[in-house]
Amino acid sequence: MKNQTLFPVIILLFFTIPSTAQSLDTIYTNAQQVVSLSFPDPIQTGITGSQNFAFSFDREQADTLGLLQADKGQSSNLLVRTMTGDLYVFIIAYREHLRQLHHFIAPDQRLKNPFQPDSKMLEVSGSSQIQPSSLEKDFTRLCTQLLDQKSSTLKRSKRQKGIRVKVIGQIYHDDNVYMVYELKNRSMIPYEIGLFQLSKVLGTPKRKASYQELPITPLFEFHMSEEIGAGETVRFVVVYPKFTLNEKERLQVKVLEAHGSRNLTLKLH
């Protein structure tokens, strides 16, 4: 189980600007006892605002349980994103004597995004739907071209337990980065993807206090499958906003199986 201590201010501001924002619950912890949190869905990312707090969870296999501890210091906050995309934010504080050692997090405790419609597909009339935007059309056109090309710009690949993840190409276009991936299932068992994530990584997991893993949120996914059948190979493209890496950062691709332990972590730089 690994810890992260990076505070994404922009994400928090985006979801808490409205004056009607929900009040935040306070969770107390200390260094002598472990406080556990059970979320409705598996945890994807957990980040604390101060390094005297440590939030850890199983990053190798999808799990809903997170553990919180702290050294004595000022109060801070905890941001948790689940694999369903929901965000949860709590105030976290140090307390010598704890009254509660476990918290069951309810779905209605997630942050409400006033800018996101309740449905991903909005109906116009009858069964008709809004046509794809011009941006989506541009993404689709370029992604199609990239998949049709026979690229030889292999970056890196990783194989484990019959599953192989490969980066075919990394293309910059306008203000976006197009990553071409390949997943191959050489086993006799179908592979269901629980998490496919590109992240910036700073430090090493062995040094928890300085280790940071910041996922890069995709803008568009093209031909990405949720399940890969036995013996099948799929290629797909994921579009991300343009990013840069400093001399201490590297890219990492993480693939977690939804209901199993066939997990891979591919370091790109």
C-alpha positions, 0 to 999 in steps of 0.5 A: 500500500502506497501513500501520496501527498500532493494537493491538486488545488485546481481540481478542488477549486473547480468543485467547490467554487459554488456558494452552495457547496456542501459542508465537509466532514472532519475525520480525526486520526493520530500516529498510534491508531489506524483510521479506516475508510470504506468507500462505495467504489474502489479507490483510484487516487488518494491525496492529502494536503499536508505531509504529516498525514498519510493516506494509503490504499491497495494500488495493486488490486482495486479495493474500497478500503483506505487507511489514514494516519497522522503525526501531530500538526495542523489540520489539512484535507483529504481528496479521494477519487474512486474508479467511477470518477466520483470525488470525495473531500474531507477535513482531516485533523490530528487528535490524541484520543479517537472516538471513531476508528472506521468510517463508512463513506456514503455515496451522497458524500461525494462532491456535487459537480454543478457543471456536469449533466446527470446523463452523459447522453442528452436526448433531444427529441424521441430517441434522437441524440445530440450529434458529436461536437466538432472537437470529438470529430477531430479527435476521432479523425486523427485517432483513426489515422493513428490506428491505421498507420503501421507505427514503429515508434515503440516506446516500451512494453511490459508483460506479466501473467499472460497480459502485455501492455505496449505503448505504440506511439506518443504524438503531440497535436495542437494542445493535446497528446495522443497515446497509442496503446496495445493490450494483448491477452495471451492467456486462456482467460478473458481480461476485464480492465478495472483501471487503465491510467497514465500518471506523472510519477515523482520519487519512489514508492519506497520513500512514501513521504516524497512519492507522488503519483498524479493521474492525467485525466483523459480527454477522449478514448478511441476504441478502448475495450473494457474486456479483452478475450482470450488470445485477443489483441486490441489497439486504442488511442487515448487523448490527453491535454498536453503535459510536460515533465520536469527532470525528476518526473517520469510517466507511468502506465498502470493497468489493473484487472477488475476482478483479479490480480493480473496487474501491470505497471509500465514505466515510460521514462 
